[in-house]
Amino acid sequence: MQPESRLVGRMKRAISSRWPDAFVVKLHGNPYQPAGLPDLLVVLHGRAVGIEVKAPGIGESEEHARERVTLRQRDVLDRMGRAGAVSGVALSVDEAVEIVSRAERT
């Protein structure tokens, strides 16, 4: 299993543990869906949350890891936000939990 896949799994478990009623799913890209969808889709209290996951490589700075978000991915996250969803990029479980927490606060 690749580092990003492991990180996604840990994020899913943390989110599901903190919010047992949340709907949490890993989106797997395929030719029948739009490009750039985030890695995780969470629905919490009627709010949609999109999380793009980037696992920093060994010795890679957080800044460089965040730069790996493609323009298409950034555009989708921005469009989700304009439509009322909460969205963001997470490099750690704590960051993913913080993004989902924003759905509770708004």
ChimeraX attribute file (.defattr): number of C-alpha atoms within 10 A of each C-alpha:
attribute: neighborCount
match mode: 1-to-1
recipient: residues
	/A:1	5
	/A:2	7
	/A:3	12
	/A:4	16
	/A:5	15
	/A:6	12
	/A:7	18
	/A:8	25
	/A:9	14
	/A:10	15
	/A:11	23
	/A:12	21
	/A:13	15
	/A:14	16
	/A:15	22
	/A:16	15
	/A:17	11
	/A:18	11
	/A:19	16
	/A:20	12
	/A:21	12
	/A:22	17
	/A:23	17
	/A:24	19
	/A:25	13
	/A:26	15
	/A:27	13
	/A:28	10
	/A:29	13
	/A:30	8
	/A:31	6
	/A:32	6
	/A:33	10
	/A:34	10
	/A:35	12
	/A:36	17
	/A:37	21
	/A:38	23
	/A:39	20
	/A:40	21
	/A:41	19
	/A:42	24
	/A:43	18
	/A:44	18
	/A:45	12
	/A:46	12
	/A:47	16
	/A:48	19
	/A:49	27
	/A:50	25
	/A:51	26
	/A:52	23
	/A:53	25
	/A:54	22
	/A:55	20
	/A:56	18
	/A:57	12
	/A:58	6
	/A:59	6
	/A:60	10
	/A:61	11
	/A:62	13
	/A:63	9
	/A:64	11
	/A:65	17
	/A:66	17
	/A:67	11
	/A:68	12
	/A:69	15
	/A:70	11
	/A:71	11
	/A:72	13
	/A:73	18
	/A:74	18
	/A:75	13
	/A:76	20
	/A:77	24
	/A:78	15
	/A:79	13
	/A:80	19
	/A:81	16
	/A:82	11
	/A:83	10
	/A:84	12
	/A:85	19
	/A:86	24
	/A:87	28
	/A:88	20
	/A:89	21
	/A:90	22
	/A:91	19
	/A:92	17
	/A:93	19
	/A:94	12
	/A:95	16
	/A:96	26
	/A:97	18
	/A:98	14
	/A:99	19
	/A:100	24
	/A:101	17
	/A:102	14
	/A:103	19
	/A:104	12
	/A:105	6
	/A:106	8
